[in-house]
Amino acid sequence: MIYCVTLIIIVALICATRLYPLWVEHDRKQLAKAMELLRKAKEENAILRKSSKEIIDEWLRNLNETSDSFNKTWDKLYEVCDKLNIKL
C-alpha cells in the first residue's frame, strides 16, 4: 500500500515537473498578450486625450472669438446710443 502511494506521488511529481515549463510558457504568452493589450489601450487613451484637447482648445478659441465679437457689438451699440443721446 505504501508503495502505491509512493509510486503515485512520484508519478505526480514527474508529471508536474514535465508540465511546469508548459505552464510557465502559457503564462508568459498570456502575460505578453496582456501587456500588448495594455500598450494598445495606452496608445488609444493618448490619442483620445490629444483629440479631446484639440476639440476643447478649438471650442475655447471659438468662444473667445464669439465673446470678442459680442463685446465689439455691445461697444458699437453703446457708441451709437451715445451719439443718439440714448441712455442704456
Secondary structure per residue as TSV (DSSP state, phi and psi in degrees):
chain	resnum	aa	ss	phi	psi
A	1	M	-	360.0	-46.0
A	2	I	H	-64.0	-31.1
A	3	Y	H	-67.7	-38.1
A	4	C	H	-64.0	-45.2
A	5	V	H	-63.6	-43.7
A	6	T	H	-62.4	-43.3
A	7	L	H	-62.8	-43.2
A	8	I	H	-62.2	-43.3
A	9	I	H	-63.3	-44.3
A	10	I	H	-62.9	-44.5
A	11	V	H	-62.7	-41.8
A	12	A	H	-62.8	-42.4
A	13	L	H	-65.0	-41.2
A	14	I	H	-63.3	-45.4
A	15	C	H	-62.2	-42.0
A	16	A	H	-64.1	-40.9
A	17	T	H	-69.5	-30.8
A	18	R	H	-74.4	-35.9
A	19	L	H	-83.2	-22.0
A	20	Y	H	-55.3	-47.9
A	21	P	H	-60.5	-34.3
A	22	L	H	-66.3	-40.7
A	23	W	H	-64.2	-43.3
A	24	V	H	-62.7	-43.7
A	25	E	H	-63.2	-42.0
A	26	H	H	-61.4	-44.7
A	27	D	H	-62.5	-39.5
A	28	R	H	-61.6	-44.1
A	29	K	H	-64.1	-43.0
A	30	Q	H	-63.4	-41.2
A	31	L	H	-64.7	-40.7
A	32	A	H	-63.3	-41.5
A	33	K	H	-62.9	-44.0
A	34	A	H	-63.1	-41.9
A	35	M	H	-64.9	-38.4
A	36	E	H	-64.3	-43.5
A	37	L	H	-63.2	-39.8
A	38	L	H	-64.5	-41.4
A	39	R	H	-62.7	-44.5
A	40	K	H	-62.7	-41.7
A	41	A	H	-63.1	-40.4
A	42	K	H	-64.4	-41.2
A	43	E	H	-63.4	-45.1
A	44	E	H	-63.4	-39.3
A	45	N	H	-62.7	-42.7
A	46	A	H	-63.8	-41.1
A	47	I	H	-63.8	-44.4
A	48	L	H	-63.6	-41.0
A	49	R	H	-61.7	-44.4
A	50	K	H	-62.8	-47.2
A	51	S	H	-66.8	-39.1
A	52	S	H	-67.8	-36.0
A	53	K	H	-64.0	-42.3
A	54	E	H	-63.1	-42.0
A	55	I	H	-64.2	-44.1
A	56	I	H	-64.8	-43.0
A	57	D	H	-60.5	-43.0
A	58	E	H	-64.2	-42.1
A	59	W	H	-62.0	-43.0
A	60	L	H	-65.8	-38.5
A	61	R	H	-60.5	-47.0
A	62	N	H	-63.0	-39.6
A	63	L	H	-62.9	-43.8
A	64	N	H	-63.4	-42.6
A	65	E	H	-63.8	-42.3
A	66	T	H	-64.5	-43.0
A	67	S	H	-63.2	-43.3
A	68	D	H	-61.3	-44.4
A	69	S	H	-62.7	-43.5
A	70	F	H	-62.2	-44.7
A	71	N	H	-64.1	-40.7
A	72	K	H	-63.1	-39.9
A	73	T	H	-62.4	-45.1
A	74	W	H	-64.5	-39.0
A	75	D	H	-60.9	-43.9
A	76	K	H	-63.5	-41.6
A	77	L	H	-62.0	-44.4
A	78	Y	H	-62.5	-40.5
A	79	E	H	-62.5	-46.0
A	80	V	H	-64.5	-43.4
A	81	C	H	-62.8	-38.1
A	82	D	H	-61.9	-44.1
A	83	K	H	-65.6	-31.7
A	84	L	T	-92.0	5.1
A	85	N	T	57.7	41.8
A	86	I	-	-107.8	129.2
A	87	K	-	-96.0	130.6
A	88	L	-	-99.6	360.0
